[in-house]
Amino acid sequence: MSNPSTSPRINARCFPRFLCPLSTTLVPLWYSPRLYQHNHRLGRWHPEGPAQRVLWMDGPAGVGKSAVAQSCAEILVKKGCLAASVFFSRPNRRQDHKRLFPSLSYQIATKCEPFAEIVDLRIRKDPTLITKAIHEQFQELLVRPLQQLQKLEVQKMTDELQDGIRRRARELEELRDELDRKQRALNKANQSSEHKGSSTRKGGNLKLSSIQFLEDLQSDGQKRLEQLQDDELGQLRAAGKDYAEGRVIIVDGLDECDDVEAQTAFVDIITASVQNQTTSLRWIFTSRPERHIVTTFAKDNVCSLTFHVNLPVSRKTDHEILLFLAHEMTKIRQHFGLPSSWPSEVEYAGLVDLSDGLFIYSATATRFIGDRNSLAGPVNRLQTVLALASKSIGKASAERPLAALDVFYSLILQNVPSAIIPSLQKILLLHESSGNALDHGVGKAIRISNILKLSEVQFRNSCAYLHSVLHVTPEHELKFYHASFMDFMQDPMRSEKFSVYAAIGDLRAELLEYLGRLNAPGAGGNVSVELTWPFISSYKIELLLYRNLIQALFFVCQSGPTLEPKIVKALSEFSFSRVALQWGIWSTGLIVYPKEIRQRVPIEFNDKIIRAPSGIYEQFRLRKSVAKGDVYILGSGENRALLLQPHKNPIFQQSWVLCPYPTLQQSL
């Protein structure tokens, strides 16, 4: 990170906090040796002009794309060539496509003060720039500021050139004055020698040679001025290459961005800029080979500008995996005081075979073996991992390249006490329920604990069993080492009984029961939420947790399998009207997908749980609300409330607000 005392000052008002997290954290460097396998190919990427200014590196999950991207970033930082980097991460909630270009602009602004001043002024004039459509963000936050910066640099060089020419012109004028003075002195000397009547020929030669010398001196001065102009013009042309020339932007995990259309749009927008040479930046993308991304990069106008590197699952990486394992196992051996003969060569070979070309496997395995909280110890845990060899045989295929990893993830979960599994499933479910944009500075671990009524000790003890795949940060956030674990947990075909959706029915019932007690008529108008993990917040704590409970309820109702009959009945009787009254003080919205909820509710209950306005009378009654945005009606009878999505919400496309159902008098 740059020194705060020397970094350009960035106006926090122009770059709100929620726009920057995409790029503040690089992924853990688990398997950087993968960089060396493809170093010779990456070294050939030296684009001149628009040709192949984009590098696309693709490969399946776990092959080391993010590690290569981070290694490239570190190398570019040392060379002073890294303009910015963004590491999308779906499980860690760094996936908002609206934040990519603001985040890149912010990073460049921290490194280039003139750019910071340009962007700061532009956002002051139009604060909506950071929430516009992504193609407008690209133009307004990157392209035009870089072009304006280039013009400023050219103007600066022009001014310096003109100053230099004027300075040299003055020097030449002084030289001419000196020439005239010496000419007069020479004429006087020659006249004096002619009066003496001797050495006439010598004096004539002196006159001729002196005049020639002075003329050569004047000519040399003119040549020096012309050379100066040529040098300055050359510098001016060099300045035209601008700040962006030779600098690289890295976008890792493109496929983990939250919007499929945005993923392809990013590629189209950037390659169009490269083709039109609106900026001279170079770009590195990494992604899984998802069909829509492959199709986009295969287009003629994109392919011709792209340098492609594929990272396949290959046993050719066995040597790099062995080097990584040796490094990590040495650290484990030294920590536990084990003999230098551990692990044996045979055990190393077994781990390499199990990894089967996947660096993520070896990385997860070493964390599992070295777990300091395990009573089994590293020797026994190593044998447990090696015993997977018989279970993994025959499972891997082209259709299931992560089959061996699935077996290992199952092993990790099998080592969790059965009584803890439901809590872990609910923790992982709630982690997916919302992002961090509306957390008011409260870590997700704290919010989840209070929703599930777990103390800090209980929460940490539960997560400790998943030490191999995630950790709780000092900021009380859950961080996953790799997206493949949550992919596994959200796919019942792969995780089977360990799937997070195995606990979603119980979680739905618990949330409804908890909110039912809070909304009970005897509870009064105040929300009283029990704090099991106390914390300090600038916002009212009870209402903050109440909001998280509501968000969690919507999430579990719009995710997973069809709603269970008892949940349908409870929702049909749920007092959404009381929730709306409590919600009235909130200016921020909920992330809701009404159509997803309706798909999970039996048709006969749709009208009692969630529906669109129906009938002329109701449409007339709700006309004021409908004019503000899209509207759904939650509940029925006295339990009704409105779910309103204001038009053109630029930050969250699925941001909704709960509002009381208007009375007849309010409708008139």
C-alpha positions, 0 to 999 in steps of 0.5 A: 500500500502507498504511504498515506502521507505521500498519496494524492488526496482523494475526495471521499465524498466523490468516491463513497466507501461502498465503491472501493472494496473490490480492489482493496484485497488481493487473494491469498498467494497459495500456489504461485508456482503456477506462474512459472509454468506459463511464464514463457507465454506471458513473457511474449505478451508485448503488445504494440499499438492496439494489437493484443493489448488484452490478455485473457487467461482462462481455466477451470476452478482450482487451476491457479488463475487468481494466483497467477493474476496476483503474481503478475500484479506483484511483478507489475507493482515492482516495475511501476506498471500496475495501473489498478487491479480488481479481484472479483470473488463471489463467496466473499461478496466482491462481485458488484459489476457497478463497482468495477470502473469506479474502483479502477478509477479510484486506484489510478487516482491514488497513484496520479494526483493530476488524474485525481483532481480531474476525476474529483472535479468531474464527480463534483459537477455530476455526482451521478457519474458513479451510478451511471450505466457501466459504459458511461462509467467507463467513459466518464471515470476512465477514458475522458479523464485519461484523455484530459490528463494527456492534454494537460501533459501536452500543454505542460510540455508545450509551455516548457517548449515555448519557454525553452525556445524563448530562452534559447532565442535570447541566448542567440540574440546575445550571441549576435550582439557579441558577434557585432561587438567583436566584428567592430573590434576586428574592423578597428584592429584591421584598420590600425594595421593598414595604417602601419603599412606593414603585414597587409596580407597578414592583417587581411588573413586575420580579418577573413579568418576572424569573420569566418570564425564569428559566422561559424559561431552564429551558425552553430548557435542557430543549429543549437536552437534548431536542435533544441526545438527538435529535442523539445518536440520529441519530448512533446511527442513522447508526452502524447503517449500519456500516463496510461501508456505501458500500464496494465489493469488486471480483472481477475475472476470475471465469471464471478461478477454478479451479472452475466450480461455485464461480464460480456459487456466489460469485454466489449467495452474495453476491446472497443476502446482498445480498437479505437485507441481511446486509451493506451491501457493494457488489460488482463482478464482471468475467468473460467471458460464459461460459454458466454465469455468464451463466445465473447472472446471468440468474436472477430473484433475481440479475438484479433485484439486478444492474447489468449492463455489457457490453464488446463487441469494437467499433470504437467504441473505435478512438479510445481505442486510438489514444490508447493507441498514441500514448502507448506509441509515443512512449515507444518513439520517445524511448527509441530516439531515432527522429524525431518523424515515426515512426510515420506517421499511416498506420502508426497507422491500420494498427495501429488496424485490426489491433487491431480493437477489442481493447486486448490486441492493441494492448498486445501489439503495442507490447511486441513493437515496443519489445522492447529485446532485439531486433536488428531494432529498432522500425522493422522490427518495426513493419513486421512487425506491419503486414504481418499485415494481409493474414493477418488479413483474413477470419479474425475472426468471431463464433465466433473473435473472437480470430483476429487475436490468434492471428495475432499470437501466431503471429508472436511465436513465429515470431520465436523460433529453432526450437532454442528453441521446444521449451524454451519449450513445456516451460517453459510446460507445467511452469508449469501443473504446480502452484501456489505453495502448496507451493514453500517460497519458491522461485520457479517459474522456478528450479524449472522451470529445475532440472527442465529442466536449464537455467541461469539465463542459458538460462532468461532468454534463452529467456523473453526471446523472449516478452517481449511476453506474459510476464516473469520477476519479481524473485521468479523467478515467470513473470507473463503479461500476459493469459490469452489467450496460454496459452489460445492455446498450450493449443489445438492448433487455434489454435496448431498446431505451437506448441502446448505439447502438441507437446513433451509427449511429449519432456517425459514421456520426459525426466522418466521418464529423469531419475527413473529415474536418481535411483531406480536401485538404485545411487543409494543411499537419498539423492536427488542432484539436479543444480542448474543454477540454484542457490538457497537454501531453508529446506527440503532442496533435493534433496528439494524438487526431487525433489518437483517432478519427481514433480509434473511427471511426474504433470501431463504424464501427466494432461494433453494427448494419450494417452500414447505407447507408449514412455511407457506401457512406461516407466511400467509398469516405473517403480519407484513403490515407491522414489519412495514411500520417498523421499516418506515424509518429506513431509507435503504432497501432490501434485496428481493426477487419477487418472481423467485418467491412466487415460483416457490409458493403454491399457486393457490397461496400466491394471492395470500403471500405475494402478488401484483396489484389486481383489479381497477379499484386496487390499481386506482388505490395504489396509483400513487405508489405505482407511479414511483416504481414497481409494486407487489403486495405482501400478505392479505387483509390487515397483514398487507404491506407494499413492496416497492422498487423505486424507478431507476435505482442506479446502485441495486437493481433489485433494491426494494422498500417495504411500505404500509398499505395505503388507507383509502384516505391516503389514496385520494 
